[in-house]
Amino acid sequence: MLFHVRMDVKLPRDLPLAEADALKATERARAQELQRAGVWRHLWRIAGQYSNISIFDVSSPQELHDVLSTLPLFPFMEIAVAPLCRHPSSIREDDT
Ligand SMILES: O=C(O)C[C@H]1C=CC(=O)O1
C-alpha cells in the first residue's frame, strides 16, 4: 500500500544545537535505511520549508504507524497521511 506523507519538522527553539544535530544524523541514517529497504519510496523537501513530502510503501496503516512513530524526529514532527490508490486515468502500468 502506498501512502502520501507530509512531515513538518518543529524542533523546539531551546533544543541545544548538539542535540538537534545528533537527532538529525540518526534520522538521516534511519531514513536512508528505509529508502534502501524500499519502504520510503520518495523523499522530497518542500522548497523553503523544513518539511518533506514522502511516499511510503508498506503493507498496512499499522506498519506505516510503526515506521513513522519510531523515527528519531517523530516527537518533533506534525505528520499528515493520505492513503493512495490507482487513478483511473493514470497511464503507468505499475505503482512506482
Ligand atoms: O528533514 C526532514 O524532512 C525530516 C526527516 C525526514 C528525513 C530526514 O532525514 O529527516
The ligand as an SDF file (V2000), in Angstrom:
LIG
                    3D

 10 10  0  0  0  0  0  0  0  0999 V2000
   14.3500   16.6500    7.1490 O   0  0  0  0  0  0  0  0  0  0  0  0
   13.1760   16.1960    7.1870 C   0  0  0  0  0  0  0  0  0  0  0  0
   12.3430   16.4540    6.3140 O   0  0  0  0  0  0  0  0  0  0  0  0
   12.7430   15.3090    8.3320 C   0  0  0  0  0  0  0  0  0  0  0  0
   13.2610   13.9300    8.2320 C   0  0  0  0  0  0  0  0  0  0  0  0
   12.9370   13.1530    7.0470 C   0  0  0  0  0  0  0  0  0  0  0  0
   14.0510   12.5720    6.5670 C   0  0  0  0  0  0  0  0  0  0  0  0
   15.1360   13.0550    7.2980 C   0  0  0  0  0  0  0  0  0  0  0  0
   16.3350   12.7820    7.1470 O   0  0  0  0  0  0  0  0  0  0  0  0
   14.7050   13.9260    8.2390 O   0  0  0  0  0  0  0  0  0  0  0  0
  1  2  2  0
  2  3  1  0
  2  4  1  0
  4  5  1  0
  5  6  1  0
  5 10  1  0
  6  7  2  0
  7  8  1  0
  8  9  2  0
  8 10  1  0
M  END
$$$$
